[in-house]
Amino acid sequence: MGSIADMPRFGPVVCAMVTPFHDDGELDVDGAVVLARWLVEHGNDALVLSGTTGESPTLTDGEKVVLWKTVKEAVNVPVLAGTSTADTAHSVKLTEAAVEAGVDGILAVSPYYNRPSQAGIAAHIRALAAAANGLPVLLYDIPVRTGRKVATRTILELANEGTIAGVKDATGNPAATAELIAEAPGSFELYSGNDGDTLPLLSVGAVGVISVESHWAGAVLGEMVEAHLKGDVDRARALNARLIPSHRFQSSEEAPNPLPTKVMLRVLGLPAGPCRPPMDPVPDGLEDVARRVVAELTTAHA
């Protein structure tokens, strides 16, 4: 992404949206619409539904389809569906359902828990891409959750054959990411998958971020990306420094993602509800931390 005119297909700031629930744990479809529209109005260029932040392991297939259809009809930005599970056949069926629901792209995490070989990972992604019926597929590489890093050679193979349009990179290795981008085809788009890594990855050629903190900091993230594109390194660094408390807040051992985001949304008066087990309970004092994070970010950005 060499200039502001060369915008990525899904925009530079993509929100990995939570899935709102009612207090009894049922899907809050109306809340999802309210939240999705608010996110679009506050700096997000696209939305990812039923990803990790959307608590996909706890959603039924039917809930996912309702979520995809309803949110897609409610917003005027691209909507990507997380359709990948540890089971390739199940993932293919979900991908077909997402295409029928009218989404704009697929986010495909490499199979988790069962730790397939690189050939097995590639076959899984190819099966989803075939089911996507021409929709762009982003591979999600997050070894801390899947248990298996997708090798650079595997990503390049999938990219060069046109199976994937890009990657959500949550590997935490900017040097390896730089090598991947340098060897990938020109149309390949890499997104940071960790908010704290966004500025380092932009410096080696990432096109943006698929973000958790864009639930409350989308506009600041957008300004940081724009400053970097304009070559205003000092401005980009200053904006990233403002976001550091936000980076720290969004996930921790005591309060893993998406629990802090749902707390933040409740503080902001937006639909969220609880996390479904096993992601609850909320640690004491997390709401106070959320209030400080958003207050400091707002003050610094004023």
N, C-alpha and C positions, 0 to 999 in steps of 0.2 A: 504494500500500500504506500505508494510514493507521494501522493498528494491528496488533498481533501476531495478532489473530484473523483479519485479512484476509490470510492467507498465500497466496502465489502457487501456482498449480496444481502446479508442480514443486518447490516449496520454495525457500528463499532461497539455499542453497549447493548448487550443482550441479557435480559434478566432470567435467571433460573428460578422461576416463580414457585413459591410455596403453594400447597393445596389447602385452601381454607376448609375447616371442619366446624360443625356446630359443637356445642359443649358436650353433647352425647356421643361425639365422634363420627357422626354422619357427615357425608359430603355436603358442603355449603356451596351449591352451584351459583346462587345469586351473589354470594360473597366473592366468588371467583371472578365474576363479571365486574363487580365494583373494583376489586383489587387490580385486575388486568387493565382496566381503563385508567386507573390512577397511575399505574406504573408507566403507561404510555405517555401520559401527560407530564410525567416527572423524569424524563430523560432517557427512557428505554426505547431502543429502536426495534426490538423484537423480543419475543417471549419463548422460553422453553417450558413446556408443561410435562408433568409426570417424570421429572428427572429425580436425582437424589434429593435435592432440596424440596421437591414436590412429594416426598415420601412414597416413591413409586413401589417399593416392596410391600407396602400396606394397602395399596389400591387394588381393587378388583378390576378385571378387564372392562366390565361394564361402566365402572366409575371413570376409568380413563377415557373411554369413548365419549361419554357425556361431557367430560371436562374439555376434551379437544373440540368437539362440535360447538359447544356453548361459547367458549372463549374466542374461537376463530370467528364466529358470527358477531362478536361484540367489539372487536378491535380492528383497526385498519393497518396493522403492522404484521410482519411475518410471524407465524406461530410454528414452532418446532415441537415434535412429539418425541419423548423418550419411550422407545418401544423395545429396548433390548433387555433380555433377562439372561439367566444362566442356561436356558433351554433354547436352542436354535429354532426348533419347530414352533414353539410358543411365540418366540420373537417374530417369526415370519407372519404368524396370524395377527399379532398386534400391529405390525407394520402395515399389513393389508387393511386393517381396520382404520388406521390413521390416515392412509391415503383416501379411503372412502369418506372419512370425516372432513376432508378438505384442508389438511395442514399443508404447510409450505416446505417442510423439511423434516428430516429424521435425525435424532441424536442417538447414536448406537454405541453404548458402552461395551467394551470387550467383556466376554463372559466372566462372571465372578465366581468365586468359591471353588469351582471345579478345576481351575488352573490348566486349561488346555495348552497344547503346543502352539508355536507361532503359526503352523499350518492350520491348526484347528481354529485359531482366532481369525485368520484370514478367511477361512471357509464360512465362518459365522457371519462376518461382515458382508461377504459376497452374497450370502443368502438373503440378508436384510435388504441389500441394495437392489437385488432382483425384485423383491417384493415391493420396493418403494416406487416402482413404476415410473422412473425418471426423476423423482424428487431428489434434491441434493441430500447426501448423507454426510454428517459429520461424525467421525470416530471420536469417542471419548476415552482418553487414555489417562486412567487414574489408578496406578498400581497400589496405592495405599488401601483402596477399597476392593479392587479386583483380585489382588494377589499375584498379578502377572503384568509386567511391563510389556507393551507392544513394541517390538524391536523396530528401530529406525528403518531397517531394510524391509520389514513387513509393511510399514506405513507408506514407504516410497513405492513399493510394488502396487499397493492398492490405489495410490494416487496416480501413478503413471498409467494404469490401465483404466482410469476413470471411474473406479468403484466408489471412491470417496471424494468429496469436494474439499475437505479440510479436516482439521482436528481441533478438539477442545483439549488442550494440553495442561494436565494437572500433575505433571511429573516432577516439578521442582528442580529441573536441571537445565538452566538457560544455555549452557554450552552445548549440550546435546540438541536442544531445540534450534539453536543457531545452525548447526550442521544439517538438521532436517530441512529447515527452510531454504538453506543454500542449495540443496540438491533437489528440492521438490519442483514440479512444473509451475510455470508462472501463474496459472489459475488457482493454485492451491492456497487455501486461506486457513491460517492458524490463529486460534483464539486462546488467550490465557484462560485457564480453568481455575486459577487461584487468584483472588483479588490482589493479594500482596505481591504477586509476581507480574502483574500487568505491565508496569513501567519497564522492568528489565526485559520482558519479552517483546514489548513494542520496539525496544532498541535493536532487537535482532530480526525484526520483520513480522511480528504478530500484527493482525489487523484489528484487534480489539479484545474484548473480554466477555465471556459468559459468566455473569456475576451474581453473587449473593447479595453483596452490600448495595447493589443498585436498587434494591427495595427502598432504601432510604437515602442513597447517595448517587443516584443515576446522573444527575446534572453535573456533579463534581467530576465523576468519572469521564463524562463526555468532554468536559473542558480540558481534562488532563490529556486525553487522546488527541484532541484538536491542537493543544499547545505543542505536543510532541510532533505532530504532522507539520506544523508551521516552523519547526526547528527552534522553538522557544524552550530550550532545555531547562533553564532556570524556573520558568513558570510550571512546567510539567513536574519538576522535582518538588517544588513548593506545594503543589496540589496533592502529590502523592504523600508528602509529609503530613498534610492535614488528615489524610485518610488512614494513617497508621493505627490510631485507636480503633477505628472501624474494622480494619483488617483483623485486629486482635480479638475484637468482640464477637465476630460472626461464628466462631467455632473454637471449642476448647475441650479438654478431656472431661471437664465437669459439665459442660453444656455444649454438646456437639451439634453441628448443623443438622437440621434447620431450627432447633429449639430457640437459639437467640433471635433469629429472624422473626419467629412468631411472637416472641415477647416484644420485640421492637414494634411490630405492626400493631399490637394491642396498645402499646404506649402512644402510638400515632393515631389511634382511633380507627384503624383499618381492619377489615375482615381477616381473621387468621384462625382463631380458635386454638384448641390444644393440638399438640402432636399426638398421633396414635402411638400406643405402646409398640416397641420398647423405647421410643425416644423421649417420653416423659420420665420422671417429673422435672419441674423447673427448680433449679437451685435457688436458695434464698438469696435475695439481693440482686437478682439479674435484672429486674425492671429498673432498679436505681442505676445500674450500670448503663442500661439502654438509654435512659434519660440523659445521663452525662455525655454519652457518645454523640447523640443527636444534637444536644445543646452546644457542645464544643465545636462540632462540625459546622453548625449553623452560624455560630459566632465567628469562627475563623473564615467562613466563606462570605460573610457580610461585607 
